[in-house]
């Protein structure tokens, strides 16, 4: 374990975060907002810190990262970005405390979308743009962006990609990992630009369309309006956001196959994608029927609301067009179950991921056959590929650890005095990087401002644990990681 080398790469990431702060600085100057000074100061601190760390340890670089260094760099980089990203938010004056600023920053980078702003529209545009930008950077993973430039430093980046990739078995789209990162980012940029253009044509102004496109493709959920996407009653805008949320929740490997390899059946050939789309459509239709029968909505409105809210919860985006806590019990129960699933592996969505849920279901069904025929060989398959037993065991271990983290977070919030509904939903909403939870406090019409500061720090940690899929964060506390 080359700790010095890992620190130098963390410094490089800090430097990149500081440079990214120049974009909201430009927004502040364009709109003549006083927040430009906050982002100038934040950028200076990040660049100075990052430069010192990188240059101080630059002579200790090696040609290839090992797996321990990769996990250390990813975990420490996300922690550093979350903390440093809160600096300009605090200096801007729009946030009252350091806990609030870090919570908002971590929520942005982890694409959670949980906010402590009670009046979003009163915030400066530079602050709103920074929130959207942190979403966009964290969505695909700014570490993956860093992987694209590591070859120029004589460093291989596969360990970084493995540590951050949201799939149990990350794929290389092309032979070199740097080319993989570039391909992913080009697709990400193109989809973001396409959505921004459609939202602009639908009636949003340029600033709102860009912020919402970045938040959608990152499956983040930060909006520039108090009513979120519900601020625009346009069915066109709401359907555009719905479609792009669903696309963002699909494995980007499949997007690559569609765009670059012209495999038009890529989505249908992938079993995880079929299961993901079936979940989306099935849940949305159940909710549509509930809204149609219980609330008397016309079919078009019920379909639009149901598909939007199903997509925003399943993909862990967190946008809102209605207060779903007032919907019929069955509809609310369906949405609650979706909180524990998340998007596809290899997507920008959070949560345990559809692939893991699918493997667990298949393994559970296979056990019925073994009970009847103990000697039967019935391997778990995804499509035509057999899932290795070690991968199945690792998925079960992950699910157990994930539920343990959820339980501990819930207990911690309850110990701070939060009611059971708020503690339960805030824990899964932050651990799953969803954003809004249930109830009047942290629900779709509420926010996290009233939570005690200790609760905000706890949930900030939960967001990081969820975004990096538990192991990458918790392994930092294992002494063996840091030993030679």
Secondary structure, DSSP 8 states (H G I E B T S, - for coil): --HHHHHHHHHHHHHHHHHHHHHHHHHHHHTT-TTHHHHHHHHHHHHHHHHHHHHHSGGG--SB--HHHHHHHHHHHHHHHHHHHHHHHHHHTSSSSHHHHHHHHHHHHTT------S-GGGS-HHHHHHHHHHHHHHHH-HHHHHHHHHGGGT-B-HHHHHHH-SSTT---SSSSHHHHHHHHHHHHHHHHHHHHHHHHHHT--HHHHHHHHHHHHTT----SSTTGGGG---HHHHHHHHHHHHHHTS-HHHHHHHHHS--TTHHHH-HHHHHHHHHHHHHHHHHHHHHHHHS---HHHHHHHHHHHHHHHHTT----SS-GGGS-HHHHHHHHHHTTT-S-TTSS--SS-HHHHHHHHHHHHHHHHHHH-TT-----EETTEE--HHHHHHHHHHHHHHHHHHHHHHHHHHHTT--HHHHHHHHHHHHTT----SHHHHSTT--STTS-HHHHHHHHHHHHHHHTTTHHHHGGG-HHHH--
